[in-house]
Amino acid sequence: MTTNWEESMKSKSNAAPLIGAVTIETSSVELDNGENLRDLAIGDSVELRPDTGHEGLWIAAKFHGQHQDWITLQYAEQVQECGSDPKIACRFNGTWHAHPFDLDGNIRPRPTTTP
């Protein structure tokens, strides 16, 4: 059975797909503070342990479901001076933080709740 958000995700395409974007249940991972992935905000970074099946650094991209039961995470890497790249508007200029990468290896803007 597919839900409306699954259908809408299938119909959307990006010019450059993301490396390792996954959609998982928010309750499937417990954070260090005892909460689950529902506690994240869009654009937050989270490092997942190997036992989650999705080891590495990820960025919260989108919640799904009426009660944020599912979350799409984008694979990320650490970069230092993303503000020096004119293609990326970044409010974290000059700091270490995560950005998603596309299949061509280009850094993409961080997910945000504002347009």
N, CA and C atoms as an extended XYZ file, in Angstrom:
345
Properties=species:S:1:pos:R:3:atomname:S:1:resname:S:1:resid:I:1 pbc="F F F"
N         0.834       -1.183        0.000 N   MET     1
C         0.000        0.000        0.000 CA  MET     1
C         0.880        1.248        0.000 C   MET     1
N         0.659        2.162       -0.922 N   THR     2
C         1.409        3.408       -0.952 CA  THR     2
C         0.538        4.544       -0.466 C   THR     2
N         1.176        5.468        0.226 N   THR     3
C         0.465        6.630        0.742 CA  THR     3
C         0.620        7.795       -0.220 C   THR     3
N        -0.139        8.860        0.041 N   ASN     4
C        -0.061       10.038       -0.824 CA  ASN     4
C         1.336       10.634       -0.872 C   ASN     4
N         2.012       10.709        0.280 N   TRP     5
C         3.354       11.299        0.260 CA  TRP     5
C         4.328       10.424       -0.517 C   TRP     5
N         4.164        9.090       -0.469 N   GLU     6
C         5.035        8.224       -1.263 CA  GLU     6
C         4.818        8.470       -2.747 C   GLU     6
N         3.561        8.619       -3.151 N   GLU     7
C         3.266        8.892       -4.557 CA  GLU     7
C         3.837       10.237       -4.986 C   GLU     7
N         3.701       11.249       -4.119 N   SER     8
C         4.221       12.568       -4.482 CA  SER     8
C         5.738       12.557       -4.555 C   SER     8
N         6.395       11.748       -3.706 N   MET     9
C         7.856       11.648       -3.764 CA  MET     9
C         8.300       11.009       -5.071 C   MET     9
N         7.565       10.003       -5.539 N   LYS    10
C         7.919        9.336       -6.786 CA  LYS    10
C         7.784       10.282       -7.979 C   LYS    10
N         6.833       11.199       -7.905 N   SER    11
C         6.577       12.066       -9.050 CA  SER    11
C         7.527       13.254       -9.115 C   SER    11
N         8.269       13.527       -8.030 N   LYS    12
C         9.196       14.652       -8.028 CA  LYS    12
C        10.575       14.169       -8.446 C   LYS    12
N        11.269       14.970       -9.216 N   SER    13
C        12.632       14.615       -9.581 CA  SER    13
C        13.520       15.838       -9.406 C   SER    13
N        14.746       15.599       -8.983 N   ASN    14
C        15.724       16.667       -8.829 CA  ASN    14
C        16.642       16.655      -10.037 C   ASN    14
N        17.181       17.817      -10.370 N   ALA    15
C        18.126       17.888      -11.484 CA  ALA    15
C        19.330       17.002      -11.200 C   ALA    15
N        19.791       16.998       -9.950 N   ALA    16
C        20.904       16.141       -9.557 CA  ALA    16
C        20.483       15.363       -8.317 C   ALA    16
N        20.250       14.056       -8.439 N   PRO    17
C        19.788       13.273       -7.299 CA  PRO    17
C        20.796       13.286       -6.157 C   PRO    17
N        20.308       13.054       -4.969 N   LEU    18
C        21.164       13.037       -3.795 CA  LEU    18
C        21.778       11.667       -3.602 C   LEU    18
N        22.977       11.659       -3.052 N   ILE    19
C        23.615       10.412       -2.668 CA  ILE    19
C        22.970        9.949       -1.380 C   ILE    19
N        22.443        8.759       -1.368 N   GLY    20
C        22.003        8.142       -0.138 CA  GLY    20
C        20.858        8.791        0.592 C   GLY    20
N        19.929        9.416       -0.085 N   ALA    21
C        18.745        9.913        0.611 CA  ALA    21
C        17.902        8.707        1.016 C   ALA    21
N        17.491        8.654        2.294 N   VAL    22
C        16.682        7.553        2.793 CA  VAL    22
C        15.473        8.109        3.524 C   VAL    22
N        14.394        7.348        3.520 N   THR    23
C        13.206        7.687        4.295 CA  THR    23
C        12.986        6.544        5.274 C   THR    23
N        12.990        6.875        6.576 N   ILE    24
C        12.858        5.855        7.612 CA  ILE    24
C        11.845        6.325        8.665 C   ILE    24
N        11.388        5.384        9.489 N   GLU    25
C        10.473        5.716       10.575 CA  GLU    25
C        11.212        6.552       11.620 C   GLU    25
N        10.583        7.625       12.078 N   THR    26
C        11.223        8.482       13.074 CA  THR    26
C        11.465        7.737       14.381 C   THR    26
N        10.620        6.781       14.699 N   SER    27
C        10.776        6.045       15.956 CA  SER    27
C        11.830        4.946       15.880 C   SER    27
N        12.435        4.737       14.706 N   SER    28
C        13.392        3.642       14.541 CA  SER    28
C        14.777        3.965       15.087 C   SER    28
N        15.029        5.226       15.427 N   VAL    29
C        16.337        5.632       15.941 CA  VAL    29
C        16.143        6.441       17.213 C   VAL    29
N        16.842        6.038       18.270 N   GLU    30
C        16.813        6.809       19.507 CA  GLU    30
C        18.030        7.727       19.534 C   GLU    30
N        17.795        9.019       19.770 N   LEU    31
C        18.872       10.000       19.855 CA  LEU    31
C        19.527        9.943       21.235 C   LEU    31
N        20.691       10.567       21.363 N   ASP    32
C        21.407       10.575       22.637 CA  ASP    32
C        20.590       11.186       23.768 C   ASP    32
N        19.677       12.101       23.434 N   ASN    33
C        18.870       12.746       24.476 CA  ASN    33
C        17.643       11.911       24.856 C   ASN    33
N        17.533       10.698       24.321 N   GLY    34
C        16.413        9.826       24.646 CA  GLY    34
C        15.215        9.991       23.730 C   GLY    34
N        15.216       11.031       22.906 N   GLU    35
C        14.128       11.259       21.952 CA  GLU    35
C        14.411       10.459       20.683 C   GLU    35
N        13.493       10.563       19.704 N   ASN    36
C        13.750        9.903       18.422 CA  ASN    36
C        13.918       10.963       17.332 C   ASN    36
N        13.969       10.542       16.078 N   LEU    37
C        14.227       11.467       14.971 CA  LEU    37
C        13.166       12.547       14.820 C   LEU    37
N        12.005       12.350       15.412 N   ARG    38
C        10.943       13.360       15.385 CA  ARG    38
C        11.397       14.640       16.103 C   ARG    38
N        12.402       14.532       16.956 N   ASP    39
C        12.918       15.659       17.729 CA  ASP    39
C        13.793       16.590       16.886 C   ASP    39
N        14.170       16.161       15.686 N   LEU    40
C        15.007       16.990       14.812 CA  LEU    40
C        14.171       18.089       14.150 C   LEU    40
N        14.839       19.130       13.714 N   ALA    41
C        14.230       20.167       12.878 CA  ALA    41
C        14.799       20.009       11.475 C   ALA    41
N        14.070       20.456       10.471 N   ILE    42
C        14.573       20.393        9.098 CA  ILE    42
C        15.880       21.166        9.027 C   ILE    42
N        16.902       20.536        8.437 N   GLY    43
C        18.226       21.143        8.341 CA  GLY    43
C        19.177       20.696        9.423 C   GLY    43
N        18.665       20.029       10.472 N   ASP    44
C        19.540       19.528       11.533 CA  ASP    44
C        20.386       18.373       11.014 C   ASP    44
N        21.596       18.273       11.529 N   SER    45
C        22.482       17.159       11.214 CA  SER    45
C        22.375       16.117       12.312 C   SER    45
N        22.509       14.859       11.929 N   VAL    46
C        22.502       13.770       12.902 CA  VAL    46
C        23.485       12.706       12.424 C   VAL    46
N        24.316       12.216       13.344 N   GLU    47
C        25.242       11.144       13.003 CA  GLU    47
C        24.666        9.842       13.529 C   GLU    47
N        24.417        8.897       12.615 N   LEU    48
C        23.797        7.634       12.985 CA  LEU    48
C        24.852        6.545       13.155 C   LEU    48
N        24.631        5.695       14.139 N   ARG    49
C        25.529        4.583       14.440 CA  ARG    49
C        25.335        3.450       13.425 C   ARG    49
N        26.317        2.543       13.327 N   PRO    50
C        26.199        1.404       12.405 CA  PRO    50
C        24.980        0.532       12.677 C   PRO    50
N        24.559        0.403       13.951 N   ASP    51
C        23.442       -0.495       14.257 CA  ASP    51
C        22.099        0.019       13.740 C   ASP    51
N        22.039        1.248       13.230 N   THR    52
C        20.797        1.763       12.656 CA  THR    52
C        20.597        1.290       11.224 C   THR    52
N        21.671        0.796       10.602 N   GLY    53
C        21.608        0.404        9.196 CA  GLY    53
C        21.845        1.573        8.253 C   GLY    53
N        22.076        2.754        8.800 N   HIS    54
C        22.303        3.960        7.993 CA  HIS    54
C        23.440        4.781        8.599 C   HIS    54
N        24.570        4.125        8.827 N   GLU    55
C        25.701        4.775        9.488 CA  GLU    55
C        26.175        6.000        8.713 C   GLU    55
N        26.529        7.037        9.435 N   GLY    56
C        27.121        8.214        8.822 CA  GLY    56
C        26.409        9.486        9.214 C   GLY    56
N        26.802       10.556        8.558 N   LEU    57
C        26.261       11.880        8.832 CA  LEU    57
C        25.117       12.163        7.873 C   LEU    57
N        23.966       12.581        8.408 N   TRP    58
C        22.755       12.814        7.626 CA  TRP    58
C        22.156       14.166        7.987 C   TRP    58
N        21.333       14.707        7.108 N   ILE    59
C        20.622       15.959        7.345 CA  ILE    59
C        19.126       15.699        7.224 C   ILE    59
N        18.366       16.189        8.202 N   ALA    60
C        16.907       16.060        8.160 CA  ALA    60
C        16.372       16.925        7.025 C   ALA    60
N        15.692       16.290        6.066 N   ALA    61
C        15.225       17.012        4.884 CA  ALA    61
C        13.715       17.229        4.878 C   ALA    61
N        12.939       16.212        5.325 N   LYS    62
C        11.486       16.338        5.241 CA  LYS    62
C        10.816       15.305        6.140 C   LYS    62
N         9.771       15.745        6.819 N   PHE    63
C         8.946       14.821        7.594 CA  PHE    63
C         7.745       14.412        6.754 C   PHE    63
N         7.213       13.206        7.040 N   HIS    64
C         6.062       12.676        6.324 CA  HIS    64
C         5.071       12.117        7.338 C   HIS    64
N         3.815       12.147        6.976 N   GLY    65
C         2.775       11.600        7.825 CA  GLY    65
C         2.191       12.652        8.744 C   GLY    65
N         0.991       12.400        9.179 N   GLN    66
C         0.257       13.349       10.004 CA  GLN    66
C         0.977       13.657       11.318 C   GLN    66
N         1.687       12.674       11.872 N   HIS    67
C         2.374       12.846       13.158 CA  HIS    67
C         3.885       12.747       12.995 C   HIS    67
N         4.395       13.114       11.827 N   GLN    68
C         5.830       13.037       11.530 CA  GLN    68
C         6.363       11.628       11.826 C   GLN    68
N         5.649       10.643       11.289 N   ASP    69
C         6.010        9.247       11.526 CA  ASP    69
C         7.226        8.797       10.718 C   ASP    69
N         7.518        9.495        9.636 N   TRP    70
C         8.625        9.155        8.749 CA  TRP    70
C         9.452       10.405        8.506 C   TRP    70
N        10.743       10.209        8.205 N   ILE    71
C        11.635       11.328        7.911 CA  ILE    71
C        12.530       10.958        6.737 C   ILE    71
N        12.753       11.904        5.844 N   THR    72
C        13.734       11.729        4.783 CA  THR    72
C        15.019       12.390        5.240 C   THR    72
N        16.105       11.615        5.215 N   LEU    73
C        17.429       12.096        5.571 CA  LEU    73
C        18.292       12.120        4.326 C   LEU    73
N        19.114       13.152        4.183 N   GLN    74
C        20.033       13.268        3.057 CA  GLN    74
C        21.442       12.989        3.546 C   GLN    74
N        22.170       12.155        2.805 N   TYR    75
C        23.570       11.874        3.132 CA  TYR    75
C        24.353       13.174        3.084 C   TYR    75
N        25.296       13.345        3.992 N   ALA    76
C        26.022       14.615        4.080 CA  ALA    76
C        27.508       14.380        4.322 C   ALA    76
N        28.257       15.425        4.127 N   GLU    77
C        29.682       15.457        4.429 CA  GLU    77
C        29.972       16.729        5.203 C   GLU    77
N        31.127       16.805        5.816 N   GLN    78
C        31.541       18.015        6.514 CA  GLN    78
C        32.270       18.937        5.542 C   GLN    78
N        31.946       20.206        5.575 N   VAL    79
C        32.669       21.213        4.802 CA  VAL    79
C        32.947       22.389        5.730 C   VAL    79
N        33.972       23.175        5.420 N   GLN    80
C        34.296       24.274        6.319 CA  GLN    80
C        33.840       25.616        5.781 C   GLN    80
N        34.193       25.945        4.547 N   GLU    81
C        33.929       27.288        4.034 CA  GLU    81
C        32.916       27.250        2.892 C   GLU    81
N        31.728       26.719        3.131 N   CYS    82
C        30.739       26.606        2.057 CA  CYS    82
C        30.313       27.970        1.548 C   CYS    82
N        30.406       29.022        2.379 N   GLY    83
C        30.014       30.363        1.959 CA  GLY    83
C        30.885       30.915        0.848 C   GLY    83
N        32.065       30.295        0.637 N   SER    84
C        32.934       30.751       -0.446 CA  SER    84
C        32.472       30.225       -1.803 C   SER    84
N        31.532       29.286       -1.813 N   ASP    85
C        30.982       28.753       -3.052 CA  ASP    85
C        29.792       29.623       -3.445 C   ASP    85
N        29.894       30.389       -4.541 N   PRO    86
C        28.817       31.321       -4.907 CA  PRO    86
C        27.502       30.641       -5.275 C   PRO    86
N        27.518       29.323       -5.530 N   LYS    87
C        26.287       28.623       -5.894 CA  LYS    87
C        25.444       28.279       -4.676 C   LYS    87
N        25.998       28.429       -3.463 N   ILE    88
C        25.295       28.013       -2.260 CA  ILE    88
C        25.102       29.197       -1.332 C   ILE    88
N        23.858       29.484       -1.029 N   ALA    89
C        23.573       30.487       -0.006 CA  ALA    89
C        23.597       29.764        1.324 C   ALA    89
N        24.518       30.132        2.188 N   CYS    90
C        24.670       29.405        3.437 CA  CYS    90
C        24.777       30.363        4.605 C   CYS    90
N        23.869       30.206        5.548 N   ARG    91
C        23.878       31.083        6.715 CA  ARG    91
C        24.936       30.665        7.729 C   ARG    91
N        25.629       29.563        7.476 N   PHE    92
C        26.651       29.066        8.391 CA  PHE    92
C        28.049       29.322        7.836 C   PHE    92
N        28.235       30.373        7.085 N   ASN    93
C        29.505       30.686        6.437 CA  ASN    93
C        30.656       30.642        7.447 C   ASN    93
N        31.686       29.886        7.100 N   GLY    94
C        32.888       29.851        7.913 CA  GLY    94
C        32.850       28.904        9.092 C   GLY    94
N        31.842       28.068        9.195 N   THR    95
C        31.772       27.116       10.301 CA  THR    95
C        31.736       25.693        9.762 C   THR    95
N        32.105       24.736       10.602 N   TRP    96
C        31.999       23.326       10.227 CA  TRP    96
C        30.566       22.873       10.386 C   TRP    96
N        29.996       22.344        9.348 N   HIS    97
C        28.645       21.807        9.411 CA  HIS    97
C        28.401       20.938        8.187 C   HIS    97
N        27.258       20.291        8.163 N   ALA    98
C        26.969       19.300        7.122 CA  ALA    98
C        26.206       19.904        5.964 C   ALA    98
N        26.505       19.406        4.781 N   HIS    99
C        25.769       19.728        3.553 CA  HIS    99
C        25.546       18.440        2.780 C   HIS    99
N        24.396       18.310        2.119 N   PRO   100
C        24.191       17.144        1.241 CA  PRO   100
C        24.983       17.298       -0.054 C   PRO   100
N        25.334       16.175       -0.643 N   PHE   101
C        26.049       16.151       -1.912 CA  PHE   101
C        25.165       15.503       -2.966 C   PHE   101
N        25.265       15.970       -4.231 N   ASP   102
C        24.532       15.298       -5.300 CA  ASP   102
C        25.422       14.223       -5.932 C   ASP   102
N        24.895       13.497       -6.894 N   LEU   103
C        25.634       12.381       -7.499 CA  LEU   103
C        26.872       12.829       -8.268 C   LEU   103
N        26.935       14.116       -8.638 N   ASP   104
C        28.108       14.646       -9.322 CA  ASP   104
C        29.163       15.135       -8.341 C   ASP   104
N        28.891       15.015       -7.035 N   GLY   105
C        29.841       15.456       -6.024 CA  GLY   105
C        29.734       16.927       -5.683 C   GLY   105
N        28.706       17.602       -6.188 N   ASN   106
C        28.522       19.018       -5.890 CA  ASN   106
C        27.803       19.183       -4.559 C   ASN   106
N        28.238       20.167       -3.787 N   ILE   107
C        27.567       20.471       -2.529 CA  ILE   107
C        26.242       21.136       -2.842 C   ILE   107
N        25.189       20.703       -2.148 N   ARG   108
C        23.864       21.277       -2.333 CA  ARG   108
C        23.509       22.152       -1.139 C   ARG   108
N        22.562       23.088       -1.301 N   PRO   109
C        22.105       23.856       -0.154 CA  PRO   109
C        21.494       22.947        0.898 C   PRO   109
N        21.608       23.351        2.152 N   ARG   110
C        21.000       22.583        3.236 CA  ARG   110
C        19.483       22.657        3.131 C   ARG   110
N        18.788       21.606        3.540 N   PRO   111
C        17.317       21.672        3.585 CA  PRO   111
C        16.891       22.797        4.540 C   PRO   111
N        15.814       23.434        4.241 N   THR   112
C        15.337       24.513        5.086 CA  THR   112
C        13.819       24.559        5.043 C   THR   112
N        13.231       25.125        6.067 N   THR   113
C        11.788       25.242        6.089 CA  THR   113
C        11.330       26.544        5.428 C   THR   113
N        12.273       27.427        5.114 N   THR   114
C        11.934       28.678        4.443 CA  THR   114
C        12.333       28.594        2.984 C   THR   114
N        11.560       29.252        2.083 N   PRO   115
C        11.887       29.159        0.655 CA  PRO   115
C        13.169       29.869        0.288 C   PRO   115
